[in-house]
Amino acid sequence: IGVFHIWTKYRQGKTSEEIADEVYPHLRHEQVETAIEYAKTHPDRMAAIERERKRAVRERRRRARERKQLALGKACPHCGGQLRAGEDLPLALVWCPSCGEVHVVKRLLSDTP
């Protein structure tokens, strides 16, 4: 568990005791307290980690949107119908209005010869 994970829980309102007892019970209270103290004294480092985490999330979402677009160009493996994005579906899923089946994008793309 990285310092940033502990720091995030602390910023969300958890006490060091709650973090040690409930969130990461394999850590000792002293370890959690040390991590929090480190984060407090290194705000620039914590901010850099947060920026990198946000950049990585944006990149994963961008790649997921690209994969979904590729999957929408395929036919439904069950009935051959045209796959759709679906308003309420996450990026990882598409559906076929012809047969009502929901499909996992990665699986559709990995089945491609």
Backbone hydrogen bonds in HBPLUS format (Angstrom, degrees):
<---DONOR---> <-ACCEPTOR-->    atom                        ^
c    i                          cat <-CA-CA->   ^        H-A-AA   ^      H-
h    n   atom  resd res      DA  || num        DHA   H-A  angle D-A-AA Bond
n    s   type  num  typ     dist DA aas  dist angle  dist       angle   num
A0005-HIS N   A0002-GLY O   3.08 MM   3  5.41 126.7  2.38 103.6 116.1     1
A0006-ILE N   A0002-GLY O   3.38 MM   4  6.82 159.7  2.43 151.2 155.6     2
A0007-TRP N   A0003-VAL O   2.80 MM   4  6.01 164.0  1.82 158.3 163.8     3
A0008-THR N   A0004-PHE O   2.84 MM   4  5.98 152.9  1.91 146.1 152.6     4
A0009-LYS N   A0005-HIS O   3.21 MM   4  6.50 161.7  2.25 146.2 149.8     5
A0010-TYR N   A0006-ILE O   2.96 MM   4  6.22 157.4  2.01 150.7 157.7     6
A0011-ARG N   A0007-TRP O   2.85 MM   4  6.10 158.9  1.89 151.8 157.2     7
A0012-GLN N   A0008-THR O   2.99 MM   4  6.20 133.9  2.21 140.6 153.3     8
A0012-GLN N   A0009-LYS O   3.15 MM   3  4.98 128.5  2.43  90.4 104.4     9
A0014-LYS N   A0009-LYS O   3.15 MM   5  5.72 159.2  2.19 154.2 148.1    10
A0013-GLY N   A0010-TYR O   3.02 MM   3  5.34 159.0  2.06 109.6 114.6    11
A0019-ILE N   A0015-THR O   2.94 MM   4  6.21 159.5  1.99 154.2 159.9    12
A0020-ALA N   A0016-SER O   2.99 MM   4  6.18 162.9  2.02 146.5 150.7    13
A0021-ASP N   A0017-GLU O   2.78 MM   4  5.87 159.6  1.82 152.2 158.7    14
A0022-GLU N   A0018-GLU O   2.76 MM   4  5.35 159.9  1.80 141.0 147.8    15
A0023-VAL N   A0018-GLU O   3.32 MM   5  6.78 152.7  2.40 144.3 151.6    16
A0024-TYR N   A0019-ILE O   2.74 MM   5  5.86 169.8  1.75 174.7 173.4    17
A0027-LEU N   A0024-TYR O   2.95 MM   3  5.75 168.3  1.97 128.2 131.2    18
A0031-GLN N   A0028-ARG O   3.03 MM   3  5.28 123.7  2.35 102.5 116.4    19
A0032-VAL N   A0028-ARG O   3.19 MM   4  6.61 158.7  2.24 154.9 160.3    20
A0033-GLU N   A0029-HIS O   2.92 MM   4  6.15 167.0  1.93 156.9 160.6    21
A0034-THR N   A0030-GLU O   2.91 MM   4  6.03 154.9  1.97 143.6 150.5    22
A0035-ALA N   A0031-GLN O   2.99 MM   4  6.21 156.8  2.05 145.8 151.9    23
A0036-ILE N   A0032-VAL O   2.97 MM   4  6.25 161.3  2.00 154.8 159.5    24
A0037-GLU N   A0033-GLU O   2.94 MM   4  6.12 161.5  1.97 148.9 154.2    25
A0038-TYR N   A0034-THR O   2.90 MM   4  6.10 156.0  1.95 147.5 154.3    26
A0039-ALA N   A0035-ALA O   2.95 MM   4  6.20 163.9  1.98 150.6 154.6    27
A0040-LYS N   A0036-ILE O   2.93 MM   4  6.18 156.4  1.98 150.4 156.9    28
A0041-THR N   A0037-GLU O   3.06 MM   4  6.27 147.0  2.17 144.2 152.5    29
A0041-THR N   A0038-TYR O   3.13 MM   3  5.23 122.0  2.49  96.3 110.7    30
A0042-HIS N   A0038-TYR O   2.96 MM   4  6.08 114.3  2.40 142.9 159.9    31
A0042-HIS N   A0039-ALA O   3.30 MM   3  5.11 151.8  2.38  95.6 103.8    32
A0046-MET N   A0042-HIS O   3.14 MM   4  6.49 160.3  2.18 154.2 159.9    33
A0047-ALA N   A0043-PRO O   2.90 MM   4  6.07 156.5  1.95 147.9 154.4    34
A0048-ALA N   A0044-ASP O   2.94 MM   4  6.16 151.6  2.02 143.8 151.5    35
A0049-ILE N   A0045-ARG O   3.00 MM   4  6.27 156.2  2.06 148.1 154.2    36
A0050-GLU N   A0046-MET O   2.97 MM   4  6.21 156.2  2.02 145.8 152.6    37
A0051-ARG N   A0047-ALA O   2.92 MM   4  6.19 157.3  1.97 148.1 154.0    38
A0052-GLU N   A0048-ALA O   3.00 MM   4  6.22 161.4  2.04 148.0 152.9    39
A0053-ARG N   A0049-ILE O   2.88 MM   4  6.08 155.5  1.94 148.9 156.0    40
A0054-LYS N   A0050-GLU O   2.97 MM   4  6.19 162.2  2.00 151.4 155.5    41
A0055-ARG N   A0051-ARG O   2.92 MM   4  6.16 155.2  1.98 147.8 155.1    42
A0056-ALA N   A0052-GLU O   2.91 MM   4  6.12 158.0  1.96 148.9 154.5    43
A0057-VAL N   A0053-ARG O   2.99 MM   4  6.26 153.2  2.06 147.4 154.7    44
A0058-ARG N   A0054-LYS O   2.96 MM   4  6.22 162.0  1.99 149.6 154.2    45
A0059-GLU N   A0055-ARG O   2.96 MM   4  6.21 156.8  2.02 148.0 154.5    46
A0060-ARG N   A0056-ALA O   2.93 MM   4  6.18 158.8  1.98 148.7 154.1    47
A0061-ARG N   A0057-VAL O   2.97 MM   4  6.22 160.2  2.01 152.3 157.5    48
A0062-ARG N   A0058-ARG O   2.90 MM   4  6.14 153.4  1.97 146.8 154.6    49
A0063-ARG N   A0059-GLU O   2.98 MM   4  6.25 164.3  2.00 152.9 156.2    50
A0064-ALA N   A0060-ARG O   2.93 MM   4  6.12 151.7  2.01 144.1 152.6    51
A0065-ARG N   A0061-ARG O   2.90 MM   4  6.15 154.3  1.96 149.1 155.3    52
A0066-GLU N   A0062-ARG O   3.05 MM   4  6.36 155.4  2.11 147.4 154.0    53
A0067-ARG N   A0063-ARG O   2.92 MM   4  6.20 160.5  1.96 150.4 155.4    54
A0068-LYS N   A0064-ALA O   2.91 MM   4  6.10 155.8  1.97 146.7 153.6    55
A0069-GLN N   A0065-ARG O   3.00 MM   4  6.26 155.7  2.06 146.8 152.8    56
A0070-LEU N   A0066-GLU O   3.08 MM   4  6.43 153.2  2.16 147.3 154.4    57
A0071-ALA N   A0067-ARG O   2.94 MM   4  6.26 155.5  2.00 150.1 156.9    58
A0072-LEU N   A0068-LYS O   2.91 MM   4  6.19 146.4  2.03 149.4 158.7    59
A0073-GLY N   A0070-LEU O   3.20 MM   3  5.48 148.6  2.30 103.3 112.3    60
A0074-LYS N   A0071-ALA O   2.99 MM   3  5.36 163.9  2.01 114.9 119.1    61
A0076-CYS N   A0081-GLY O   2.75 MM   5  5.05 158.1  1.80 147.9 154.9    62
A0080-GLY N   A0076-CYS O   2.78 MM   4  4.46 139.6  1.94 125.6 135.8    63
A0084-ARG N   A0095-TRP O   2.72 MM  11  5.37 163.3  1.74 161.1 167.0    64
A0095-TRP N   A0084-ARG O   2.97 MM  11  5.37 163.0  2.00 147.9 153.5    65
A0089-LEU N   A0086-GLY O   3.35 MM   3  5.34 162.2  2.39 104.0 109.1    66
A0093-LEU N   A0090-PRO O   3.10 MM   3  5.77 171.9  2.11 125.6 127.2    67
A0105-VAL N   A0092-ALA O   2.84 MM  13  5.35 169.3  1.85 140.6 144.3    68
A0094-VAL N   A0103-HIS O   2.94 MM   9  5.32 154.3  2.00 149.7 157.6    69
A0103-HIS N   A0094-VAL O   2.70 MM   9  5.32 169.1  1.71 158.0 161.8    70
A0096-CYS N   A0101-GLU O   2.91 MM   5  5.50 151.2  1.99 155.6 165.0    71
A0100-GLY N   A0096-CYS O   2.68 MM   4  5.22 138.6  1.85 149.0 161.5    72
A0108-LEU N   A0104-VAL O   3.06 MM   4  6.39 158.6  2.11 155.3 161.7    73
A0109-LEU N   A0105-VAL O   3.00 MM   4  6.30 158.7  2.05 157.5 163.4    74
A0110-SER N   A0106-LYS O   2.87 MM   4  6.02 146.4  1.98 145.6 155.1    75
A0111-ASP N   A0107-ARG O   3.09 MM   4  6.18 135.5  2.30 143.5 153.0    76
A0112-THR N   A0109-LEU O   3.35 MM   3  5.47 160.6  2.39 101.3 106.8    77
